[in-house]
Amino acid sequence: MSFSLDLTDEQRQLREWVHGFAADVVRPAAAEWDEREETPWPIIQEAAKIGLYGFESLAQFWADPTGLSLPIVNEELFWGDAGIGMSIFGTTLAVAGIFASGTPEQLAEWVPQCYGDVNDPKVAAFCVSEPEAGSDVSAMRVRARYDEAKDEWVLNGQKAWITNGGIANVHVVVASVDPELGARGQAGFVVPPGTPGLSATRKIKKLGLRASHTADVFLDDVRVPGHCLLGGKEALDERLARAREGRKAKTQAALRTFEVSRPTVGAQAVGIARAAYEYALEYAKQRVQFGRPIIENQAIAFTLADMKTEIDCARLLVWRAAWMGRNDKPFEAGEGSMSKLKAGEVAVWVTEKAVQILGGAGYSREHPVERMYRDAKIYTIFEGTSEIQRLVVARAISGMHIR
C-alpha cells in the first residue's frame, strides 16, 4: 500500500475520541490517583463502558493496515496521564504475549479473560523480569517442568516489577524449560484465574506511574494444564530441538513480545512529552517577568522550539516502526528499538525542560509537569533500557554480536 502521513478520517476521529476521554475523564483524576497510588478501577470501568478498554477495541486498533491507530490511541491516553494510562493499557502487554506466541484457539480462550467485561473489568500481567534477570532475559531462573503423567506444567520462581502482578485475572509467565539453551530454551505460559501457588506479597512504591500497580510475583509449584503452554508442546519441542542442534530459530518468547510492543511504548512516551511541552508553552506565554512574557526571551523560546522538534522526531520514528511492524517489514536497522529509545529519552528531556521553564512552580505538585517528569523516567528503563535499545540497533547495523 502507498505511504502517507496524512491521517484518514477514521484515524482523526479515533484521535479526537480518545483525546476527549483523556481530557474529560483522565486528567481531572490524575493527581488524585497519583497521590493514592492505587489502581483506578472506576476509570478503567469508564474506559470499558465507552469501548476503549477491551479485546474488541484492541482488535479494531490492530486491524488498521497502517499500524498507526494503536500509537495514536496510546499517545492521546498518556497525554491525559501516564499512571492512569498504564492502568488501562498495561493489560495490552500480556495480550501481546499471547498474540506473539499463542495459537488462534488460545487467543480466543484467554484474551477476553484478560479484560473481563463492562460490569466487572479485569486486568492482565506479563511476567518476564526477575530480580537477577532484567535486561538479561537469558539469565531467567523461573523454571517450567512438564509433568507428563498429568499433562501439566509446574512453574517455580519469582518475577519482579510486574505491572498488574497479583491483581491480574490472567498472568502470562515466561519461564525457562531448558536452562542450558538460555533465551532459546524459554516458553510462555498462561496462568488461569485463581490458580493455586501464585501470589504477590509486595506492592512496589514507585517514583512515577503511581496509579499503575506494580508487584513481585511468586510461583510456588504452580500447576497449569498442558494447553496453557503458548503455541503448544509440539511447536515447543520442535523449537528446542532446533536450538539443541544449533539451527537458527525464531526470536524467543519475551523478545518477540517486546518487538511487537516497542512502538506502542514509544507512543506513550511521546504522549507524556507532548503534555509537558504544551503545558510549558502556555505557561511561558502567560508568565510575565521583567515586564514581558518569558516566551519572548530567546532562551525560553528556543528551548520550546527544540522540545517541539524532538517530540515530532520521536513520533515519526514511532509511526515508522508501527507501520513496519504491522506490514511485516523486518527491522533491519533495529527500527523498533530506535523508536522506543528516542521516545523515552525525549520524554525525560522534555519533561525536565518543562519543569525548568516553570521554575519553582514546576517543582511543586500544584502543576502537573512535576508528575510528568516523574512518570517519564521509566521509559528509559522498562521494556528494554536505553542501553539495551542501543545494543539492538548497534547489532542490527553492524551485523556483529556486540556485547
Secondary structure, DSSP 8 states (H G I E B T S, - for coil): ----SS--HHHHHHHHHHHHHIIIIIHHHHHHHHHHTS--HHHHHHHHHTTSSSHHHHHHHHH-TTS-HHHHHHHHHHHH-HHHHHHHHTHHHHHHHHHHH--HHHHHHHHHHHHB-SSSB--EEEE--BTTBSS-GGG---EEEEETTTTEEEEEEEEEEEETTTT-SEEEEEEES-GGGGGGGEEEEEE-TT-TTEEEEEE---SS-TTS-EEEEEEEEEEEEGGGBTT-HHHHHHHHHHHHTT------HHHHHHHHHHHHHHHHHHHHHHHHHHHHHHHHHH-EETTEEGGGSHHHHHHHHHHHHHHHHHHHHHHHHHHHHHTT---TT-HHHHHHHHHHHHHHHHHHHHHHHHTHHHHSTTSTHHHHHHHHGGGGTTTS-HHHHHHHHHHHHH-S---
